Amino acid sequence: MSNDLSLQSSFLALVKQCIDLESWIDAHNADPRTRLHHEFMHNFSASCKSFIKEAYENEHYTPSTEFALIGFLKKPVTELGSDAISQLVSGAPLPVIDPSNNRVHPIWYELLKEREAYDSEGAIRYSQLMKCIIGLPVAISYKVHHAFIALRDILSSSDRPMIWEVHEVEDMLEPFQQIAGVADNLRFLFTPIPSHHQEITLCPHCGGSMNYSQDTYHCIHWRCQHNIDVFRINKEPFQQIIRGKTRYLTLSNYAHRYIRIPGIEERRIASQINLEEEMISLQLNPDFDRVDLLYEMDGEPFIQADIKDYLNPFILGEDLAQQNFLRKKGELEKTYIVVPSDTIRQSGHTDYIRIVQQILSPDILEHLEIVSEYKWYQVVRNSLALWVSRG
C-alpha cells in the first residue's frame, strides 16, 4: 500500500501545480492558453515527471509525456488506473481539470486544504511544543502537560466565544511563562484581530468569525462552514463589540482546525452516552492525552477511543501507521479510532472506514479498530452489557 500512497502524494503535488498555475492566471488576467508559462514550467514539469515515474513504477497506465498528461487531467481520474487516486474523489468519475471551463474541479481544492493544514507551520510548532514539554524533567513535564490539556479544554469549549482580550490570553499562558520554549510555542495558537474591526460576529457552533451577506451569516472557517439564515435563526450568533484601544486575539487557523473543532466533536460524541444511566465514568484526554475518551466501570477502564475528524482518509491512515499503537492501547487490548458521521459525509467517501483499514497493517489493526460514530455507540453499549454480565 505504501507504493500506492507514494503515487497518491505525487499526484496531489501535480494537482497543486495545476491550482498554482490557475491562481497565477487569475492574478495576472492571463489567457488560459498560457498555462505553461515559463515562470511555472520548471515546477509543473517536475511534478509531471514525478507522477509519470511513480505511475510507471507502480505499473499503472498513464501518458508517457508531460503534454499528453495535461490532456489526460481533463478525463476522469479513474482512467489513471490507481484505486487510491480514484478514491480521493469517492471513486466518482471527476477530472482534475473540468473540460467545460478549463478550471480545476473545486473538490481538489478542499482535499489540498486538508493536507496543507496538516503539514502547515502550525503542525510544526505544535510538534516543537510537545518536544519541549517531553524534554522537561519528569515532575515538571507532568504538571506542564496537565496545564496544557486544561488550556486546550478552554480553547475547545463551544460554550466560550473564540475571542479574548490580550490580558486574558496572558492569564491563560501564565502557568507556562517560566518554562523555556513552552510559552513562546503556545503563542502560535493565537492571532490578532485587525484593529480596524468595530464589531465581530461569532459562530454559535465553533466560535469562529462569521461574515454576513444576503440575509445569511456564514462561518469563515472552511472546516465548519456553519450558516445562519437571519429569518430562521434557531441560535443567535454572538455579537462582540470591539472597543477602540483594546487589542483582541482569536485562535489561529491551525488551532481552530486541530484543537477547537476536534474538542467540540469529542464533547459531542461523549455526551451521547448517559453516564448516570449507564453507571460509568468518563475521563477526557487521560494519560497525557494518550486517547480522547476513556470509560471506566468501578474505577477500572473498560473501553477507550480516539476521535479523528480528518476529511482525507488517506492522511488519517498515514498518520495512524506512524503512531506508537502499543502506547495508544495502554492497559486495554485495543483503542477504537472513531470517525464522526459529519466527517465521513463531508469527505464524500462512503467507504471511508474501509480505506483507512486497507492502509494499516494487520498488526496495527489488532490494536486499533477503525469505526464510524454510529458503530462506536453500539460498541460502548455492547461492551457495557458484557462487562455487567461478567460482574
JOMOMO-V611457 format. One record per backbone hydrogen bond with DSSP energy under -1.0 kcal/mol. CO is the residue of the C=O (numbers start at 1). NH is the residue of the N-H. E is the energy in kcal/mol with one decimal. If there is no record, write none. Layout:
co->CO nh->NH e->E
co->CO nh->NH e->E
//
This chain:
co->1 nh->5 e->-2.1
co->2 nh->6 e->-2.2
co->3 nh->7 e->-2.3
co->4 nh->8 e->-2.3
co->5 nh->9 e->-2.4
co->6 nh->10 e->-2.1
co->7 nh->11 e->-2.1
co->8 nh->12 e->-2.6
co->9 nh->13 e->-2.0
co->10 nh->14 e->-1.6
co->11 nh->15 e->-2.3
co->12 nh->16 e->-2.5
co->13 nh->17 e->-1.7
co->14 nh->18 e->-1.8
co->15 nh->19 e->-2.2
co->16 nh->20 e->-2.7
co->17 nh->21 e->-2.4
co->18 nh->22 e->-2.2
co->19 nh->23 e->-2.5
co->20 nh->24 e->-2.2
co->21 nh->25 e->-2.5
co->22 nh->26 e->-2.4
co->23 nh->27 e->-2.7
co->24 nh->28 e->-2.1
co->25 nh->30 e->-2.4
co->31 nh->34 e->-2.7
co->32 nh->35 e->-1.3
co->34 nh->37 e->-1.5
co->37 nh->40 e->-1.9
co->40 nh->44 e->-2.5
co->41 nh->45 e->-2.8
co->42 nh->46 e->-2.4
co->43 nh->47 e->-2.1
co->44 nh->48 e->-2.3
co->45 nh->49 e->-2.6
co->46 nh->50 e->-2.3
co->47 nh->51 e->-2.3
co->48 nh->52 e->-2.7
co->49 nh->53 e->-2.5
co->50 nh->54 e->-2.4
co->51 nh->55 e->-2.9
co->52 nh->56 e->-2.3
co->53 nh->57 e->-2.5
co->54 nh->58 e->-1.7
co->55 nh->60 e->-3.1
co->56 nh->59 e->-1.5
co->65 nh->69 e->-1.9
co->66 nh->70 e->-1.9
co->67 nh->71 e->-1.3
co->68 nh->72 e->-1.7
co->69 nh->73 e->-1.5
co->71 nh->74 e->-1.4
co->72 nh->75 e->-2.0
co->73 nh->96 e->-1.5
co->73 nh->97 e->-2.4
co->76 nh->79 e->-1.9
co->77 nh->80 e->-2.0
co->78 nh->81 e->-1.3
co->82 nh->86 e->-2.3
co->83 nh->87 e->-2.7
co->86 nh->89 e->-1.4
co->86 nh->91 e->-2.6
co->87 nh->90 e->-2.1
co->89 nh->92 e->-2.1
co->92 nh->94 e->-2.6
co->94 nh->77 e->-2.2
co->96 nh->105 e->-3.0
co->98 nh->101 e->-1.1
co->98 nh->102 e->-2.2
co->103 nh->98 e->-3.2
co->105 nh->108 e->-1.8
co->106 nh->110 e->-1.3
co->107 nh->111 e->-1.9
co->108 nh->112 e->-2.1
co->109 nh->113 e->-2.2
co->110 nh->114 e->-1.8
co->111 nh->115 e->-1.7
co->112 nh->116 e->-3.1
co->113 nh->117 e->-2.6
co->114 nh->118 e->-1.9
co->115 nh->119 e->-1.9
co->117 nh->120 e->-1.0
co->120 nh->124 e->-1.5
co->121 nh->125 e->-2.8
co->122 nh->126 e->-2.5
co->123 nh->127 e->-2.1
co->124 nh->128 e->-2.2
co->125 nh->129 e->-2.4
co->126 nh->130 e->-2.3
co->127 nh->131 e->-2.1
co->128 nh->132 e->-2.2
co->129 nh->133 e->-2.2
co->130 nh->134 e->-2.8
co->131 nh->135 e->-2.0
co->133 nh->136 e->-1.3
co->137 nh->141 e->-3.3
co->138 nh->142 e->-2.4
co->139 nh->143 e->-1.5
co->140 nh->144 e->-2.9
co->141 nh->145 e->-2.7
co->142 nh->146 e->-1.9
co->143 nh->147 e->-2.2
co->144 nh->148 e->-2.5
co->145 nh->149 e->-2.4
co->146 nh->150 e->-2.1
co->147 nh->151 e->-2.2
co->148 nh->152 e->-2.9
co->149 nh->153 e->-2.1
co->150 nh->154 e->-1.6
co->151 nh->155 e->-2.3
co->152 nh->156 e->-1.8
co->154 nh->157 e->-1.0
co->157 nh->160 e->-1.5
co->161 nh->163 e->-1.2
co->164 nh->249 e->-3.3
co->165 nh->169 e->-1.6
co->166 nh->170 e->-2.3
co->167 nh->171 e->-1.8
co->168 nh->172 e->-1.8
co->169 nh->173 e->-2.0
co->173 nh->176 e->-2.0
co->174 nh->177 e->-1.4
co->176 nh->179 e->-1.8
co->179 nh->182 e->-1.3
co->181 nh->185 e->-1.5
co->182 nh->186 e->-1.2
co->183 nh->187 e->-1.1
co->186 nh->189 e->-1.8
co->187 nh->190 e->-1.8
co->189 nh->252 e->-2.6
co->191 nh->250 e->-2.9
co->194 nh->197 e->-1.6
co->198 nh->242 e->-2.3
co->200 nh->240 e->-3.0
co->201 nh->210 e->-2.5
co->202 nh->238 e->-1.9
co->203 nh->207 e->-1.7
co->207 nh->162 e->-1.2
co->208 nh->203 e->-3.7
co->209 nh->220 e->-2.4
co->211 nh->218 e->-3.2
co->213 nh->216 e->-1.2
co->215 nh->230 e->-2.3
co->216 nh->213 e->-2.5
co->217 nh->228 e->-2.2
co->218 nh->211 e->-3.0
co->221 nh->224 e->-1.6
co->221 nh->225 e->-2.4
co->226 nh->219 e->-2.5
co->228 nh->217 e->-2.6
co->229 nh->232 e->-1.7
co->238 nh->202 e->-3.0
co->240 nh->200 e->-2.6
co->243 nh->246 e->-1.6
co->247 nh->166 e->-1.8
co->248 nh->193 e->-2.3
co->249 nh->164 e->-2.6
co->250 nh->191 e->-2.9
co->252 nh->256 e->-2.5
co->253 nh->257 e->-2.5
co->254 nh->258 e->-3.1
co->255 nh->259 e->-1.7
co->255 nh->260 e->-2.6
co->256 nh->261 e->-2.5
co->259 nh->263 e->-1.9
co->260 nh->264 e->-2.2
co->261 nh->265 e->-2.2
co->262 nh->266 e->-2.8
co->263 nh->267 e->-2.0
co->264 nh->268 e->-2.1
co->265 nh->269 e->-2.7
co->266 nh->270 e->-2.5
co->267 nh->271 e->-1.9
co->269 nh->272 e->-1.1
co->270 nh->273 e->-1.4
co->273 nh->275 e->-1.0
co->274 nh->278 e->-2.3
co->275 nh->279 e->-1.1
co->275 nh->280 e->-1.7
co->281 nh->296 e->-2.7
co->283 nh->294 e->-2.0
co->286 nh->290 e->-2.1
co->292 nh->285 e->-2.4
co->293 nh->305 e->-2.6
co->294 nh->283 e->-2.5
co->295 nh->302 e->-2.5
co->295 nh->303 e->-1.2
co->296 nh->281 e->-2.4
co->297 nh->300 e->-1.7
co->300 nh->297 e->-2.9
co->303 nh->295 e->-2.7
co->304 nh->336 e->-2.0
co->305 nh->292 e->-1.5
co->305 nh->293 e->-2.6
co->306 nh->338 e->-2.6
co->312 nh->316 e->-1.7
co->313 nh->317 e->-2.4
co->314 nh->318 e->-2.3
co->315 nh->319 e->-2.5
co->316 nh->320 e->-2.7
co->317 nh->321 e->-2.1
co->323 nh->325 e->-1.3
co->324 nh->328 e->-2.0
co->325 nh->329 e->-1.7
co->326 nh->330 e->-1.1
co->329 nh->332 e->-1.5
co->335 nh->369 e->-2.2
co->336 nh->306 e->-2.6
co->337 nh->371 e->-2.9
co->338 nh->308 e->-2.7
co->339 nh->373 e->-1.5
co->340 nh->344 e->-1.9
co->341 nh->345 e->-2.2
co->342 nh->346 e->-2.7
co->343 nh->347 e->-2.1
co->344 nh->348 e->-1.0
co->349 nh->352 e->-1.4
co->351 nh->355 e->-2.1
co->352 nh->356 e->-1.9
co->353 nh->357 e->-2.3
co->354 nh->358 e->-2.2
co->355 nh->359 e->-1.2
co->356 nh->360 e->-1.4
co->361 nh->365 e->-2.4
co->362 nh->366 e->-1.3
co->364 nh->367 e->-1.7
co->364 nh->368 e->-2.2
co->367 nh->335 e->-2.8
co->369 nh->337 e->-2.9
co->371 nh->339 e->-2.3
co->372 nh->376 e->-2.1
co->373 nh->377 e->-1.6
co->374 nh->378 e->-1.3
co->375 nh->379 e->-2.4
co->376 nh->380 e->-2.6
co->377 nh->381 e->-1.9
co->378 nh->382 e->-2.6
co->379 nh->383 e->-2.8
co->380 nh->384 e->-2.4
co->381 nh->385 e->-2.3
co->382 nh->386 e->-2.2
co->383 nh->387 e->-2.4
co->384 nh->388 e->-2.5
co->385 nh->389 e->-2.2
co->386 nh->390 e->-1.7
co->387 nh->391 e->-1.5
//
